[in-house]
Amino acid sequence: MQGFDEWMQERVKTTVLRSWNEIILFLCWTERNAFYRFFEEYEQFLKHKDDSKIQESEEKASPTEDNSKFRQFDIYNDILKGIKKRPGMYLRTSPITELDMLLRGYSLSRREVGIPPSEPEREFEGFQSWIEEKYGINSGQSWSKIILFYSVDEHEALQKFFELFEEYLNSNKSSEVDEICG
């Protein structure tokens, strides 16, 4: 993601400092369209970045190298830590809802290009049922809606998400230890 803000500002030729998400949302008008546009723009950014590296080193990168970079990137390791530290930099007015959409879109995009789920992604798959069990809810609502229901607002819900996610990860680790030591 390093350099993506600057690249987007150059791309739309703006002199006003705006984050990539503000620019894309402005261009698309709806969050749904912006969501899909992000992946298109980010792919172009990576291609531009790779092309720049090729020009500098005069080496040609193979398509498998580009794909392996995407395979190595993991939103659960690379982005969630940043969101936890500085949520306003990544999410706007509805942070818990936007986080849910971001994670869903990430998983969907990986599946659509044929990349198997990463270990952290597989680990996250059980979070929905864990939240339902924790709150005693079986309504078909997403984990984000459940957490939001039990929170004052979106921002508190985001803080609760990180607390609950940490609790979930720790409960998985302790159940793994129980199985091994069992």
N, C-alpha and C positions, 0 to 999 in steps of 0.2 A: 504494500500500500504506500510505501515511501515514495513521495513525489507525485502521487495521484491528484492531490488537491491542486498543486501547481499546474499539472498537465491539463486538468479540467478547466482551470482559469484561462490558460493559453488557448485551449480548444474553442472556448466561447468568446475569447477576446474581451475579457472583462478586466477592468483596472480596480474594481472593488473586490476586496478580499472576501471570498466566500468558500465554504467547504464544498467538497465534491457532492455531498448529499443535498445541500441547498441548491446547487446548480442544477443537478439532475431533476430534483423535484420541481424547480421553477420551469424547466424545459418541458416537463411531462404533464404537469397540472394535477395528475392523480398519483397517489402512492403506488397503486397497482402498476401503472405504466412506468413509473420511476423505478420500481423494483426490477422489471425486466430490462429497462434501459441501463441500469447499473452494470449488469453482466455484460452487455454489449460494449459499453464504454470501457469497462475494466479489461476486457479481452483486447480491445484496441490499444489500451495503455500498455499492457504487457507486450504486445507485438511491437509497439513503438520503442519500448524500453529495450527489448531484445534486438531490434534493428539498430539502435544506437550502439549497443555493445558490440554488435557485429562490425559496424563501421569502425569503431575504435580499435578493435583487435584484429580486424580483417579475417575473422574466422566465421565459418558458417555453422549455425546451430541446427541440429536435426529436430524434426517435429517431436520425436520421442523425448527430447530434453525438455521442451516446453511443457509437454504433458506431464512429465515427472515432477516439474515444479509445482503444478497444480495438485498432483497427488500428494506431495509432501505438505502442502499448506493445509492446516486444519483450523477451522474457525474456533473450535472449542479450546484449543491451546493458544492460538495466535490472537484472536480478537476478544474473547470473553474476558481475559485478564485486563485488556485495555478498557473495555466497557465498564468493568467493575471499578477501575481506578478513576476514569473520567467519562461517565455516561453521556454527558452533554456533547461530547466530541463525536459520538457515534449515533446517538438516538435523540430524537427531537421532543415533541410534546407528549407523546404517549409511549414512554420508554418500554414498559413491559409488553405491550402489544407489538411494538416495533421489533423488539428482541425476538418475540415468538415468530413473527413473519420472517425475520432475517434468518433464523435457524432453520425454519421450514424451507425457505427458498434455497439455502445453501445445500441442504440434504437433497432436495429435488434436483437441483442443477447437477450435482455429482452423479445422481442416478441416471439422469438423462444423457450424460456423456459417457456412461458405462464405467464410472469409477466406483469401486466397492466402498462401503462405509468404513471410515477409519475407526480405530479402537475407541477414541473418545466419543465418536458419533454413535457407535453401538452401545456404549455405556449410557449415553443420554436417552436412548430409546426406551428405557425402563422408567424414566423420570415421570412420565404421564401417569402410569399406573401407581407409582409410589405416592404421588401427590393425591390421587383419588383415594387411596387407602389411608393416607395420613389424615385427610379431612373427612373421610367417611362419605365420599360423594361418588356416585356412579351415574352422572347425568349426561355424559357425552361432551361436557364442556372441556376446552383445552386447559392445560396446566396454567397458562397465563390468565385465563378468565377466572379460574378457581382462586389463584393467588390474589388477583385483583379484587375479587368479591370479599375476601377477608382482610383487605387493606383499606386505608383511608383514601389513597389516591394512587395514580400510576407510579409516582416516584417511590412511595413506600413499598409498593408491590415489587419494584425492581430490586430494592434492598432486600426484601424478603426472599426474592428468587435466589439471590446469591447465598443467603443463609441456608435456605432449604436445599439448594443444589449441593452445597458443601456437606450438609447433613446426609443427603442422599448418597453422595460419593463415599462418605465415611461409613455409612451403614452397609454399603456394598463391600467395602474393604473388610469390615468386621465379619460379614457373613462368609466371605471367601476364606478368611482365617479359620472360622468355625468349621467350614467344610474340610479344609486341609488338616486341621488338628483333630477334628471330629472323632 
